[in-house]
Every structure is written in structure tokens, then in C-alpha cells.
Amino acid sequence: MITSTSTLSQLQAHVAQAELTRGFLTQSAADKCLLLGEEMGELFKAIRKTSGLAIDPESQVGDVGSELADILNYLLAIANRYHIDLGEAFVSKEAVNETRTWTVGPAS
């Protein structure tokens, strides 16, 4: 059982089991990427609503937290397709990022 204090590894294992139970294992990584893209659009729409930008009143808009959770679900599913421990990949990438410097370019 997952809870709000579950680790990333536990969440990733949960997604793997949920996909098996729900019959989603036939979806390829490319399928998951397309679904992830849809969820990104839904997140953008939810943020647009909270930012006060005009939206179609007939349009269904989720909340930011729910859309972020959907995105995490797809990220974990994609990581599972490639047998990547996303927690380990994140830590490894952050070690690289910590050695980099960024500068702000001129405003255009």
C-alpha cells in the first residue's frame, strides 16, 4: 500500500504493479510518452486557470496537484519500460548538475 510518505522506489514499484493489474503493460514507452504529453497539456490548462488566464468555460480543467500526479505516474511507467530506477537516475543527474554553472542571458 502506498502513502504520502512512500519513497520514489515504492511509488515506482506501485506503478509497475498497477499497470499489470489494469492491463496497461502492452502500452509501449512511445505510447506512454504520448499520454505524458496529454497530461502536460492538462497541467498547463490547470495552471492557466489558476493564473487567471481566460479559458473556455465548457472546458474540463483538473487541479494542479492531480495533473502533477498523473505526470509522475507516466514518468514512473516510462522509467519502468527502460528498467531505470528513477530515484537513482535523479541523484546521478543532480550530481552532474551541481558541477555546472548557469548564466542568465540578456532579455530579448
N, C-alpha and C positions, 0 to 999 in steps of 0.2 A: 504494500500500500504506500502511495506517495503522499507526502505532506508538504506544507510550505517550507519545511526545513530539510527536505530531501536534497541530496547532493546532485550535482550535474550528472555524475555517473549513474546515480539511481534513476534520475529522470530519463536518461538515455536508454537504460535497460527497460524502463516502463514503456517508453515509446516502441521499442522493439517488440515487447510482449503485446501491447495494444494493437499494433499493426498485424501481428499474427492472428489475434483474436478477431479483429474486424475485417480480415481478408484483404489487407492493403499491401501485402508483400509482393504482389505481382506488379505494383507500380514501380517503374524504373526511377533511377536518380533524375533523369531528364523530366519525367512526369512530376516528380516531387519539386523540381526547380520551377516548373510552370505553375504549380499550385502555390509555391512560395511567393512567386511574383504576384499572383492574385491577392494573397494575403497582405503583401506590401502595399498594394493599391488600397486595400481596405483600411490599413493602418493610416495611410496618408489621408484618406477621407475622414477618418475619426479625428485626426489631428486638425484637419481643415475645419471640422465642426467646432472643436474646442478653441480654435484660434479666431473664431468669429467670421470666417470667410463664408460667403454665400454658398449654399448647397441647395440642390433640388429637394423640396420638402417631401416629395414622394420617394426619395432615395432612402434605402435602409442603411443605417450607419451604426456600426458597433462601437464599443468603447475601447479606448486606447489599450487598457490592460488586457482585454480579451484578444485583441488583434495581435499584441505582442506575444501572448501565449501561443496563439496559432503559429506565428512565425517561428518561435522556439521549437514547437513540435516538428515543423518541417525541417528546420536546421538539424535537429537530432536525427530525424529519419534519413536525411541525406548523409549525415556522418555515418550512420549505421550501414548504409548501402556500400560505403567505402571502407568499412571496418576501422573507422577513425574514432579514437577516444577524444571527444570534443574538448573535454577539460584539459587533457594533456596537450592537445593542439593549441589551445588558447594560451596556456602557460608558456609553451615553446615560442609562440609568435610574439607574446608580450616581452619575452627576454630579448628578442631581436629589436622590437620597437623601442625598448629602453635604451638601446645604443644609438638610436637615430636622433637627429635634431630636425626641427621644422621651423621654417620662417614664413612669416605672413607676407604675401606678395602685395604689390600696390593695388589699391581699389580701382576697379575699372568703371 
